[in-house]
Amino acid sequence: MYLFVDLADVLSLRITNRFQVPGNFAETAHRIAGSELLYRIGLSSFLIGGLCTVLLAMGLYGAVKPINTNLALLALIFRLVEATLFGVVSIVSFSALRLYTGADSMNVFDAKQLSVLVNLSTEAGSAGFNIGAIFFSMGSILFFYLFF
């Protein structure tokens, strides 16, 4: 399950980063519109990795619970918070996709305003990912310590 979760997350990052053109909303939107299905697969891969993290954490908890219940529970909590944060990052990413693909139908915003909204959602997603990585690290360290 560890390998599957890592593969899903790496696949997601590899796919979605190919479409991003930093500072150029129009070019990024054009790239995403050209292959929206692949971009959605990349975003979905990240969501699937986050969901499988819950299964992984439950399995690890069951394996190390007899060693130290309190540390195992703490590790489980860290990994569940990680999965929750990655779920929120997925929601933000799909919202940004809507801004990219629905820009023509949203006549309320001009290109500069859309660019600011997408940059804001990208920064929020990046911050959520970094904070989630901290929870991933803490949970993994505790589980590995218990296995050791």
Phi, psi and omega in degrees: 000324177303312181296321179295315179297315179297318179298317180297317181291318179293318178301317179300312181296319180296318182289309187290327180291337178295334185271340187283131171240102185304129176080002181232091182298315185297316181292320177297315179299321179295317179296316180294318179297328180292334180211061184296324181298316179296320178296318178295324176297318178298315178294320180293326178299320178294319178295317178297319176300320178293320178293321179289339175298325178297314178297318178299314181297320179294320178294317178295320179299314179298328182285325186254357180304319179296339182284309179203106186297318184293313179293323178297319178294319178297317178297319178299317180298316178302315182289327177289323175295319176303311181297322178295314179297320178292331173294319177295319177299322178296318178298316179297320181294318177292329175294319177295323176301320178298322177293321179292313187274336182258018184299324181291325182279345179262080182287356181288327184253143171270178186298323181292319179293320176298320179298319178294317179297316179294319177299320178296315180292326177294317178294321177295318177296320179295318178295317178298320178295316180295319178293320176299324179295327177294315178294322175302313182297314181296315179297318180294318179300315180294316178297317181293323176299317180293323175294322180296000000 
